């Protein structure tokens, strides 16, 4: 059976919308409010309640940590941009210890590497929820 050009275009749109297109991403998480996923949005609500109850303090969201600084040659030309990890949440627990937390559905190779760099560079172990 042969397809017309219009049928082919429609078929490609359907396939694309099932994979990455039409507002979805490759991990199929749905952006909720200002958060990257429903799981992150739910956790933000829990942490805000914990802060109001006095269980944690200093709650911050989307906190960047530099892992590798920008690299330039002797003339000042950019060789490589900096590499950063952006934590979903940073807060202090009841004892005053800083907690860096990330809500993860999929632990990508990039995330696993940045997690190791956070421990090596900053001495921070990321709490995963």
C-alpha positions in Angstrom: 0.0 0.0 0.0 1.4 3.4 -1.0 1.0 6.5 1.2 0.4 10.0 0.0 2.7 12.8 1.2 0.0 14.0 3.6 -0.5 10.6 5.0 3.3 10.2 5.5 3.5 13.6 7.3 0.6 12.6 9.6 2.3 9.3 10.3 5.6 11.0 11.2 3.7 13.4 13.5 2.1 10.5 15.3 5.4 8.7 15.8 7.1 11.8 17.0 4.4 12.7 19.5 4.7 9.2 21.0 8.4 9.5 21.6 9.9 13.0 22.3 7.8 15.6 20.6 4.7 17.5 21.4 5.7 18.7 24.8 7.0 15.5 26.2 10.6 14.6 26.9 12.5 11.3 26.5 11.8 10.3 30.2 8.1 11.2 29.9 8.0 13.3 33.1 5.4 16.0 33.2 6.4 19.5 34.2 4.3 20.5 37.2 4.2 24.1 38.3 7.8 25.3 38.4 9.2 21.8 38.9 10.6 19.4 36.3 8.4 16.5 37.4 5.4 15.6 39.5 7.7 13.7 41.8 9.8 16.9 42.4 6.7 19.0 42.8 5.4 16.6 45.5 8.7 16.6 47.3 8.9 20.4 47.3 5.5 20.4 49.0 6.7 17.9 51.6 9.8 19.9 52.3 7.9 23.2 52.6 5.6 21.5 55.2 8.7 20.2 57.1 10.1 23.7 57.1 6.9 25.2 58.5 6.9 22.5 61.2 10.5 23.4 62.2 12.0 20.0 61.1 14.3 21.7 58.5 15.4 25.2 57.7 16.8 27.4 54.9 15.1 25.5 52.1 16.3 26.5 48.7 15.5 25.1 45.3 17.5 24.7 42.1 20.9 25.5 43.7 23.9 25.4 41.4 27.3 23.9 42.4 30.3 24.4 40.2 32.1 21.1 39.5 34.7 22.1 36.9 35.4 25.8 36.3 35.5 27.5 32.9 38.8 26.7 31.1 40.6 29.3 29.0 43.8 29.4 27.1 46.7 31.9 27.9 45.1 34.5 25.7 41.8 34.2 27.5 39.9 32.4 24.8 37.2 30.0 26.0 38.3 26.4 25.7 35.5 24.7 27.8 32.5 26.1 29.6 32.1 25.3 33.3 30.4 22.1 34.4 27.8 22.5 37.1 25.4 20.3 39.1 22.0 21.9 39.9 20.5 20.4 43.1 16.7 20.2 43.3 16.8 21.1 47.0 19.3 22.3 49.6 18.3 22.7 53.3 19.5 22.3 56.8 18.3 19.4 58.9 17.5 19.7 62.7 21.1 19.3 63.6 22.1 22.1 61.3 23.7 19.8 58.7 23.4 20.9 55.0 21.4 18.4 52.9 21.7 18.4 49.1 18.7 16.5 47.7 17.7 15.4 44.2 14.5 13.7 43.2 15.3 11.1 40.6 13.2 8.9 38.4 16.1 8.0 36.0 19.7 8.0 37.0 21.5 8.9 33.8 25.2 8.4 33.2 25.6 12.2 33.4 23.9 12.4 36.8 26.0 9.5 38.2 29.2 11.2 37.1 28.1 14.6 38.6 27.1 12.8 41.8 30.7 11.4 42.1 32.1 14.8 41.3 30.0 16.5 44.0 31.5 14.1 46.6 35.0 14.5 45.2 35.0 18.3 44.7 32.7 19.5 47.5 32.6 16.5 49.9 28.8 16.4 49.5 26.9 13.2 49.2 23.6 13.8 47.4 20.5 12.5 49.0 18.2 10.9 46.4 14.5 10.7 46.9 
